[in-house]
Structure formats: structure tokens, C-alpha cells
Amino acid sequence: MSLTQEELVYLKNELKRQPNEVELSIVEAEWSEHCSYKSSKPFLKLLPTQGKRVLVGPGYDAGVLDVGNGYVITVHIESHNHPSAVEPYGGAATGVGGVIRDILSMGTRPIAVLDALRFGNIEKDSHARWLFKHVVRGIADYGNCIGIPTVGGEVEFDSSFENYCLVDVASVGIGKTEDIITTNADREDYVVLAGGSTGRDGIHGASFASKALEAENRSAVQIPDPFLEKLLIEATIDAINVKCVKAVKDLGGGGLSCCLSETADKVRKGIEVDIAKMHVREHGMTPAELMISESQERMLYIADKAHLEQLISILNKYEISYSIIGKVQDHGNLVVKYNSNLVATMPASLVANAPLANRNAKRPRYIDELATVKKPSQPSDLNTILLKMLSNPTIASKRWVYQQYDHEVGVRTVVKPGHAGASVLKLDNGKFLAIKLDGNCKHCYLDPYYGSMGCFAEACRNVINVGAEPIGMVDHLQFGNPEDPEIFWAFTEALKGVSDYSKAMNIPCVGGKVSFYNESNKGPIKPSPVIGVLGLIDDMSWIRTSMVREDDTLFIIGSTKDEMGGSEYYEYIHGIVGGNVPKVDPVYDSRIMQTVLNLIGNKLVNAAHDCSKGGLAVTVAEMCILGNVGAKIDLSKVPNECSRKDELLFSESHSRFILSIEKDKISKVTSMLEDSSVPYGIIGKVQGNSIIFSKNSSVVDISIDKAEDAWVNMIEELVEHG
Amino acid sequence: MKIGIIVFPGSNCDKDIHHVLRNVLHVDTDLLWHRRDNLQGYGAIVLPGGFAYGDRLRAGVIAAFSPVMKEVKRLANEGTPILGVCNGFQILVESGLLPGALMKNNSLKFICRWTNITVESNRTPFTHALKPKQQLRIPVANQEGRYYADPKTIETLENNNQIVFKYHNDDPNGSINGIAGISNEQGNVVGMMPHPERASESILSPFGSDDAVLIFKSLLSYLDEQR
């Protein structure tokens, strides 16, 4: 039993009687943190959710953004952390399946998947390697089979994820504005459950995800069937095209309990079902088990009498099993029968709206203790340091990951993973969509406010890199146990950081997720918000990658500061956790981003890449590796507030871009930069076979081949041969 | 003359090929559900990539028994051009229309990336507008793409000019002799692992190339000549 004493009393008072066993199971699932957001709900109101393109914001299965010409895109992000930590293959695969069905529930066709993954130290920890390998395989096998390209993402490694992992999956859908389903239902409409049969897999999944991970509970992990998911996708799209369904809802956390209560609550009606009619995969399941099973690949459809037959014939075409389990009623109750026996009856709004939990927040002592640290002594051999930084698994190429994903199916992927800051997809209205997920647990641990604001800013820079204007965001806020005031404080700070930036930049939040209780026997994870930003590109000629061209001149935009806290350089090279985290000034940041976007829009830029993890040195090296050509950089030309060369190279200050500019465009670029009064420097040239940084004398000089070797092969070496 | 694309449960490149034929090449093309037993009126048939029946049992093996395959076999024997891409190639092999087998890649992993293939035979409807040894930039995306056949079959394939495409110094699968695509003896049935529909528009290519559109253009000019 995971309901608290107060929740039980509240339930009894509302029902004016004792709830029975089945009712308790239903409520327990729906009032779990995972399904109810009872800790976070009051704070989520801080996020701005309105915007000129927002048709549907948070609160639905997916956010809906108008991209013009009668088309919309939908987006949603989910995580499957607990299941993946126990059973990485099935946990990650079913995570993909779940978020895809959310996109489907809005009446749109899923066209892309992205994933943000976090693991322990894969260099030292063989369990972390095992989790990593099988999570990637799970995502690959599922996404590849259903024919939805996995187009991007990010991977971060940190020892706070030891014995655990974070698996966040985002999906994007496309549809026509007129086809969007916002759920409606009328009395006597039919409730149809279709797809996978219901079994005992995933029992108590939502409750399992709402506690710290103490013991492995494999039976709470669901079993993936991507083939069935693919059939459900096609059947649902067919049903939407012929307009025979009034509501579509996927069954996820909390199973039928959550699905029915949330649907009934949304349409302000009641739903009466007979769960003995459900198609099941094992006999002898109790009513409670039927109601809370999280068996995968299940969808709920509501169709009126006139269209039921049409829906059934579509399901038959795809040979999808279904059960007509009940009808919509006006009384507002969730009524569950098993044959003729009434097993549960409660107001749907009561079930769907858990009493809020009051959580205390307290600023942890470590925040101030770690704010200042003694600077490490500067290494004499910065060549070795840069090579080590490039082979740092968090920074190294993720080719081993994305080559296992079919990232091209759908013939939309214009900018593919590994080529630029964000992936770019061709839309049906002739425009292009850029999307990127970003997170940084090291910054967020030391300063959850600026850390999470920084993740948001980084994701924006990444879509700007490819020439897109940010139009919306989704957030996934992941923390440990919210009952711990220090963890809850980090959550509130992170949310403030995200919402302050969102307001300042006028980028609305269109969806998101909060995931608490991310703890293992090794303790809580570092705060890990992941921000997804979507950007729109009107004109194909604006699209840019990170690939530099020989003889181009390199510009840096933005100032480099002594902000080394949480940097990969401090943590990976020196083992220092602490220092001042890079801050974001949204006004200045906005000016920089607008300037870069203008330069790209005016076709003055050959390649653009922002500075983030690993700083300037890593950004330049990555651009050179992609372009297969060297560069000569004069560090004294970099606008900065640093006192040391290593800080210039590796500081992770925000609001910085490196632009590769053709010779005859330099004067035009320079005058535009002067006009917008942003700090910039003309720092060097793309040439030769070496990456060279100098400041009066040589600071770094490594060959492209060596840099590429370090950057490209590290992850494969570790996972395949480590 | 219309082109038909067979859609099996779990096919997922059907719409992509449809897009190239219809929107890029402006050809009358239909998507055909696998339950039909009549393919009259179609001048050429494409079996698309994907995971028909979720690759259960073995890639392509269940789809080979789909109702429509009887008709595909009839058309194959009549000389109708038939192209199987990726999973479509696997289905052609499993249904006995092409020899050999497609085994798990040497890497034991799914691999999605661009490579180069060379045209080894231009006597098929899908390559007749191409030159021998012409190189095409094209991506693969498969887990069971390693072409295998016994030495005698390979010898026959080589002697009969049935090897249509080979990987050019960069075989992601580990196929015998770097084989990327083969044909039947008559040359009208072709199976290939790489995805021509993903390499037919310059906007989708990291090199700005659209080399593989020539495979579809070959078919169209072949169909024109037949009329």
C-alpha cells in the first residue's frame, strides 16, 4: 500500500464510505507520484504555456504547435528510468512505445524519436556499461521495427547514476490541424480496448516508479512488442483519417485505471466497463490486476454507435485484438464491473485528481560549500588534456549509438545525427523542424537554477546552429525523493530556472514530465532536467551543419568567462566537483542568438556550432573533425574574462557560438556584429591538418587524425571491448 | 503503367518508396495490402523494407507466405520487374524467388549509415540505364543484411551476371564478395539491401547526391520501352 494515511482519510471522506480492495488499487495507481504529479503540480503552473503557435499545451498526451499551412506538430517526452535500471532492454523499449502512443493519442502520426540517456561511469563500472549497451539495443530494436526514425539525443555519464540510469524518450508527430483529437465523448458511446492482451506484466509499475529503487522488481517491467505497436499506429491513423473515433488514449502508467479515469475526467462524463470482457493473456487475474496491469501496446478508443463498425473493420484489417468493454455515461463515475458484479464505483474526477502533497524545500548546505573551490594547477601538456577531453565518454562521438538506430526511415531526416547541433526533419508543408534534447547534471547539481536554465539555453543554441528559430519546448525534470526537502528545493530551483528563461525568451512550454524517486541503493541522482527545444526553418537554404570548410575564417560570438564549476574539464580531468557554474543572462543570450540567426538567415555562415560541454577547444575540434580539416586559432582574439589558458579552452560559459565564414563575407558579418553590439572575435582560420591553439606561443597542437581517433572510437572501444 | 508497392503488416518503407515514385518521379503508384490475390494492371512490383511480421521466426519468412506472394511469383515468372529492398529482399529470398540467405551482420548489430555501391550488372530493369561499375552513394539500415550462399551458387551468380550491386570497399554487412544486391536468372527480379528510396533526393543526402534515383528511372524507361 503506497497511499499515505492522509490520502486514505481524504478518499474515505470523499466517498463517504470505506473503499474496497479494487478501488484502493485503482486509486493507488492513479495517485502515485508518477501519474498524479501530486508534489509538482502547483509549481508547474509557473511555466508559460501560451504562445502564438500553441494549439494545445501541457495537460494532454502531447503538446500541439501550429507550423502553418494547416499542419501541426505534436511533441511529448517521457522517461522509463526505474524499469530500465532493472531490465534495460525491455525498460527502454517500452519507454519508446509509450511516448509514441501519446503522439498517436492526439491524432497525429509519429515521425521521430529522440532519446536522452544517463548512466554511471562506463569506464570503470561494468554494470553501467551493461545498462548502456542494452538500453541502446532496446531503443534500437523497438524504434527500428516500428519504422520511426530515432534522429537524435544526448548521452551523459556521471557516477551519481551508479546502479541506475535515466532513459528519456521524446517523440514528435505531424498531422493536419483538423485531425487533432482533443477527446470528446457522449452518453452511450462505446469504449473499445484494443491491442495487446492484458497480463500480469507491469503490475504496480506506476507505484514502482514512485519509490526509490531498492529491490529489483522485474515483474513491474513490461514486455515490448514493437510489431503490435506498428499495427496500432497504422490502425489508429486509419481511424483518424476516416474520423470514426472521438477519443484516443494510450494505456501507460497505471494501466486501465488511469486511462479510464483521466479520459472520463477530461470529458466530464462517466465510464462504465465490464472488465471480464477484456482480452487477457493469462487466466485467473483479479479485477484489481486487470485494472492496474501495465501490459504494453494497448489503446483505448471511444466511438459512437454510427462509427463503431468502421473502427472494428479497421482493427480487423490489421488483425488487432480488441474488446468492447463498456460505454460512456453521464453520471461522472468510473464504474467497474466484473460480469454482473460491481467491483468499483467512484467519481472519475476524484480518481483523476489526487490530493496535492505539500513538500518542504530547504537549500542544501553543499550548494554554498561547493560554490568556491581551489583552482587546480594548470597542466603543462594541454595536447594530452584536449585528447583526453575528446575521448571523455560524455563528449566523445555517439556514433556507436546512433548507427544502431534507423535514423532515416520516413525520408524526412535532412540533418542526421552527428552532423550538427540538432537534427532537422522535412515537414509536409515544405518547412523544416529542428529538434534537440539537452541536459547537464553536473551544472544542475551545483546550481539547479542556472544549471537548468543553461540546459534550456544550450538546446536553443543547438537548434539555432542549424538555422532554426525556437518555437516551443518540453521539459523533463528528474530528481530523487521529493519528500527530502533538499531534493525538493533543487526541483523548485530548476523549475524557476526553466520558467524564467522560457518567459524571457518567449518560448512556451508545450509539455513535460516530472520524475521523482530516482534513487538507488547508492543514493539519489544528481538533479537532471532534460530540455527539448523545437525550432522551425522556413527556408531550406538556411539549414546549416557543423562541418567547417577549408579556408573559412572562424568567428567566436560571446564572451568566455571563468565559469569552471561543473565543467567536464574540472570533473573529468581534475576530479573537482565545485566552483561557479556558468550563468545565463537571458537578455544578453537572446541578443546573441538573434544575431547568429540573422547571420545564418542572411546566408553569411557556412557552419555553426555552439560552445557547451568541453568549451571552445572541444567545439573547434569537433567542427574540424566533421570537416576533416585543421584550424589555427589565436586565443588572444577570444573576448574573455579568464586569467588562464585552460579556462579559455575549456570554460563552458553559455551564449557562445563558433561560426565558419567564407572570406568574402567577413566584412558583412563584422558590420552586422558591430551593429548588434555583441562580443565577438575573429579567432582563426580553417586550414591544414592540425588543430592549433596559440596565445603568443603554442598552447595546443594536435593532428586531425589523432583528435578524430580519440573522439570517434572511445565509446565503441569501451562498450564492445571494455 | 502503374507500379504496385506491397504492404505487409510491419512494412515501414512502403510510404517512402511511394513518396519517391509519386512525388519525385510523378508515377502512378499504389500501396497494396498483402491480403489481395490479384495484381492485374501493375507493370512492376516493389516489396519495401521494414519488419514484416516483426521479423518473427526469421526476417521475411512469414511474409513469404502472405496471400499476395502467390501472385508475385506468377508475375515474376512472367518477367514482370520486381524489386525487393532490404526486408523486401529478405522476403524474395525466403519465398524462393532469389537464391541464398541474408544472415546477421558481422557486427551482430543493426547498422544505419551511408556507403557506396557499384553497379555490377546492368541487364536488369532496375539498372539498365546505369553503366557497369558506376558508383552510387546510398545508405543501408539493417541487422540481417549479410548475403550468403554456398560457393557453387555464388559461382553461378557471378557467371550468369546475377550479381547486381556490390559494396565499394565499404561493406557494412560482411557479405560474400561484398554482395549488396542480386537478381534471378532472367534478371527481372532484383533484391538489394541498401535503400534507394533514401538516396533519391539531394536534400536527404549528406553529400547532396541523388544517385539512387537512377534505379527507379531505369525501371521507368524500361517500362516505357516495353510499351
Interface residues (C-beta under 8 A of the other chain):
Chain A: A140 D141 N144 C145 I146 G147 D225 P226 F227 L228 K230 L231 K317 Y318 E319 Y402 Q403 Q404 Y405 D406 H407 E408 V409 G410 V411 T413 V414 K416 H419 K426 M540
Chain B: P9 G10 N12 C13 K15 D16 H19 V20 W33 G49 G50 F51 Y53 G54 D55 R56 K109 F110 I111 C112 R113 P139 A141 Q143 H195 E197 R198 E201 I203 L204 P206
